[in-house]
Amino acid sequence: MSSRIHPSAIIEDGAQIGADVTIGPFCHVGAHVSLADGVHLHSHVVISGQTEVGEKTEIHPFAVIGGIPQDLKFKGEVTRLIIGARNRIREHVTMNTGTDGGGGITRVGDDGLFMAGSHVAHDVQIGNRVIVVNNAALAGHCIIEDDVIIGGLSGVHQWVRIGQGAIIGAVTMVTNDVIPYGLVQAPRGVLDGLNLVGLKRRGVPRADITALRAAFQMLAQGEGAFQERARRLGDETQSDYVRQIVDFVSAGSDRSFLTPG
């Protein structure tokens, strides 16, 4: 199927436009941009840089995608932004390309929802089915695993990792790593429990939820340092979900962890 491009849109020479793409009024698509099949740009969308947009992704007005990093160390090197399939990117969202120091690629997975005014900074790595609510911001080099929800007006500090299935409440500053399935809230980000609602919605078996709750209690009240408690969990658990937390805590990180209160 042929693409539909409004006559007021600017498509620079070299841009790659897939089949069945819609580009609305006053959009600007740069020379090194690739739009996969079925991408839909509403009006006034700007996509620049070495940017790939996956199939059936929809981008709403005034989003700026593929702009250069907001990093004073950036000196114009060629870096990339790769966006997966079926993402919904709402009004005024900004996503930047990577930097040499961060690996050169900012990456967004599939099936995400990025609500109005949210920001994805340089070298961020985002998994699948992630929701970033209005005006939330991810600083450089963050890793956001699958199925994470980040509440409105929240900020995630650079280099922070947020584990799979975690939820961050609204108006929260996250300065340290968040374990998988964790629930974080309060202005200065407190690990306040597990994302039980999210676990139930995804159909996680009751036995695994019970194991996760017991694991959280051990992390909160067991003897020794946080990492030592996590290692003991690894020796005792039979749950793949608890094992995921153990592996997350055991992996290398540039930050410390939010620990249960």
matplotlib code that plots the C-alpha trace (Angstrom):
import matplotlib.pyplot as plt

x = [0.0, 1.2, 2.0, 0.0, 2.1, 0.6, 1.9, 3.0, 5.3, 9.0, 10.7, 14.5, 16.3, 17.5, 14.7, 13.3, 9.5, 7.8, 4.5, 1.2, 2.9, 0.8, 2.7, 0.4, 0.6, 3.8, 5.8, 9.6, 11.4, 15.2, 17.5, 18.7, 15.3, 13.7, 9.9, 8.7, 5.5, 2.3, 3.9, 1.5, 2.8, 0.1, 0.7, 3.8, 6.0, 9.8, 12.0, 15.7, 19.1, 19.9, 16.4, 14.5, 10.7, 9.2, 6.1, 2.7, 4.1, 1.9, 3.4, 1.2, 1.6, 4.6, 6.7, 10.4, 12.1, 15.8, 17.1, 20.7, 21.5, 21.1, 24.7, 27.5, 30.0, 28.2, 30.4, 28.3, 29.2, 26.9, 24.6, 21.2, 17.7, 15.9, 12.1, 10.3, 6.9, 3.4, 4.4, 2.1, 4.0, 1.8, 2.0, 5.3, 7.2, 11.0, 13.4, 17.1, 19.8, 22.7, 26.2, 29.6, 30.1, 26.9, 27.2, 25.8, 22.2, 19.0, 16.6, 12.8, 11.1, 7.7, 4.1, 5.0, 2.9, 4.7, 2.2, 2.2, 5.3, 7.4, 11.1, 13.6, 17.2, 20.3, 21.4, 18.3, 17.3, 13.6, 11.9, 8.5, 5.1, 6.5, 4.2, 5.6, 2.9, 2.5, 5.6, 7.7, 11.4, 14.1, 17.6, 20.6, 21.7, 18.7, 17.6, 13.8, 12.8, 9.6, 6.1, 7.3, 4.9, 6.4, 3.9, 3.2, 5.6, 8.2, 11.9, 14.4, 18.0, 20.7, 22.1, 19.2, 17.8, 14.1, 13.3, 10.6, 7.0, 7.9, 5.6, 6.7, 4.0, 3.3, 5.5, 8.4, 12.1, 13.9, 17.6, 18.5, 17.8, 14.3, 13.9, 11.6, 7.9, 8.7, 6.3, 8.0, 6.3, 6.8, 8.6, 12.1, 11.3, 10.7, 10.4, 7.0, 6.0, 5.3, 3.2, 0.6, -2.1, 0.2, 1.1, -2.5, -3.5, -0.8, -2.1, 0.9, 0.1, -0.9, 1.9, 4.5, 2.8, 3.0, 6.7, 7.3, 5.6, 7.7, 10.9, 10.1, 9.7, 13.0, 14.6, 13.0, 13.7, 16.3, 19.8, 22.8, 23.1, 20.6, 22.8, 23.4, 19.7, 19.2, 21.9, 20.2, 17.0, 18.7, 19.8, 16.3, 13.8, 12.1, 10.2, 11.4, 9.9, 12.0, 15.0, 14.5, 14.8, 18.0, 19.6, 18.7, 20.3, 23.4, 24.0, 26.4, 25.0, 26.2, 23.7, 22.8, 19.3, 16.1, 15.6, 12.4, 11.5]
y = [0.0, 3.5, 6.0, 9.2, 12.3, 15.7, 18.3, 20.6, 17.9, 18.1, 14.8, 15.2, 13.3, 10.0, 9.3, 5.8, 5.6, 2.2, 1.1, 2.4, 5.3, 8.4, 11.7, 14.6, 18.4, 20.3, 17.3, 17.3, 14.0, 14.1, 12.6, 9.7, 8.7, 5.3, 4.9, 1.3, 0.1, 1.5, 4.4, 7.3, 10.8, 13.3, 17.0, 19.0, 16.0, 16.4, 13.4, 13.9, 12.2, 8.6, 7.5, 4.3, 4.1, 0.6, -0.5, 0.8, 3.3, 6.4, 9.8, 12.7, 16.5, 18.4, 15.4, 15.9, 12.5, 11.9, 15.3, 15.6, 14.7, 17.2, 16.5, 19.0, 16.2, 15.6, 16.9, 16.1, 12.4, 10.1, 8.3, 6.6, 6.3, 3.0, 2.8, -0.5, -1.4, -0.3, 2.4, 5.3, 8.5, 11.4, 15.2, 17.1, 13.9, 14.2, 11.3, 11.9, 9.9, 8.3, 9.4, 7.8, 7.5, 5.6, 3.1, 5.4, 4.1, 5.1, 2.2, 1.9, -1.5, -2.5, -1.6, 1.3, 4.3, 7.6, 10.2, 13.9, 15.8, 12.8, 12.7, 9.9, 11.1, 9.9, 6.2, 5.1, 1.5, 0.8, -2.6, -3.7, -2.6, 0.3, 3.2, 6.7, 9.0, 12.7, 14.9, 12.1, 12.2, 9.5, 10.8, 9.6, 5.9, 4.6, 1.0, 0.4, -3.2, -4.7, -3.8, -0.9, 2.0, 5.4, 7.9, 11.4, 14.2, 11.7, 11.8, 8.9, 9.8, 9.0, 5.4, 4.1, 0.6, -0.2, -3.9, -5.7, -5.0, -2.3, 0.7, 4.3, 6.5, 10.0, 13.0, 10.7, 11.2, 7.8, 8.0, 4.4, 1.0, -0.5, -4.3, -6.1, -5.8, -3.1, -0.3, 3.0, 6.2, 9.4, 12.5, 11.0, 7.5, 4.9, 1.2, 0.7, -2.8, -4.9, -4.0, -6.6, -5.1, -5.4, -9.0, -10.0, -8.3, -10.2, -13.5, -14.4, -17.5, -17.1, -19.3, -16.9, -13.9, -15.5, -16.3, -12.7, -11.3, -13.6, -12.5, -8.9, -9.4, -11.1, -8.3, -5.8, -7.5, -10.2, -10.2, -8.7, -6.2, -5.9, -7.8, -10.6, -11.0, -11.3, -13.9, -16.0, -15.7, -17.1, -20.2, -20.8, -19.9, -22.1, -19.2, -17.8, -14.4, -14.3, -15.5, -12.5, -10.2, -12.0, -11.8, -8.1, -7.3, -9.4, -7.7, -4.8, -1.3, 2.3, 3.1, 1.6, 0.1, 1.4, -0.9, -1.7, 0.6]
z = [0.0, -0.8, 1.9, 2.5, 2.9, 3.3, 0.8, 3.6, 5.2, 4.6, 3.8, 3.4, 0.6, 2.0, 4.4, 4.2, 4.2, 4.5, 3.1, 4.4, 6.3, 7.1, 7.5, 8.5, 7.9, 8.8, 9.8, 9.3, 8.6, 8.4, 5.9, 8.1, 9.5, 8.8, 9.2, 9.1, 7.6, 9.1, 11.0, 11.6, 12.2, 13.1, 12.4, 13.4, 14.3, 14.0, 13.6, 13.0, 13.5, 12.9, 14.0, 13.3, 14.1, 14.2, 12.4, 13.4, 15.9, 16.2, 17.1, 18.0, 17.4, 18.5, 19.5, 18.8, 18.2, 17.6, 18.7, 19.9, 23.5, 26.3, 27.4, 27.4, 26.5, 23.2, 20.3, 17.3, 17.0, 15.0, 17.4, 17.1, 18.4, 17.8, 18.5, 18.4, 17.0, 18.0, 20.4, 21.1, 21.6, 22.6, 22.3, 23.2, 23.9, 23.4, 22.8, 22.2, 20.4, 22.4, 23.1, 22.5, 26.2, 26.7, 23.8, 21.1, 21.1, 22.8, 22.5, 23.1, 22.9, 21.6, 22.7, 24.9, 25.8, 26.3, 27.5, 26.8, 27.8, 28.8, 28.1, 27.2, 27.5, 25.8, 26.1, 27.9, 27.3, 27.6, 27.4, 26.1, 27.3, 29.3, 30.3, 31.0, 32.3, 31.6, 32.2, 33.6, 32.7, 32.3, 32.7, 30.7, 30.8, 32.7, 32.1, 32.3, 32.0, 30.6, 32.0, 34.1, 34.8, 35.7, 37.2, 36.1, 37.0, 38.2, 37.6, 37.3, 38.0, 35.5, 35.5, 37.5, 36.7, 37.2, 37.2, 35.3, 36.5, 38.9, 39.4, 40.3, 41.9, 40.7, 41.7, 42.8, 42.4, 41.9, 42.7, 43.2, 41.5, 41.9, 42.3, 39.9, 40.8, 43.4, 44.3, 44.8, 46.0, 48.0, 46.9, 47.5, 46.3, 49.0, 48.2, 49.8, 48.8, 45.7, 42.6, 43.6, 41.3, 38.3, 39.2, 39.5, 36.2, 34.4, 35.8, 38.0, 39.9, 43.6, 44.7, 43.1, 44.5, 48.0, 47.4, 46.3, 49.4, 51.6, 49.7, 50.2, 54.0, 54.1, 52.2, 54.6, 57.9, 57.4, 58.9, 57.2, 54.3, 51.5, 49.0, 51.6, 52.2, 48.4, 48.1, 50.8, 48.9, 45.9, 47.9, 49.2, 46.5, 43.9, 42.4, 39.0, 40.0, 43.2, 41.3, 39.0, 41.9, 43.1, 39.7, 39.4, 42.8, 41.9, 38.6, 38.3, 38.8, 38.9, 41.7, 45.1, 45.7, 47.1, 50.1, 51.9, 54.7]

ax = plt.figure().add_subplot(projection="3d")
ax.plot(x, y, z, "-o")
ax.set_aspect("equal")
plt.show()
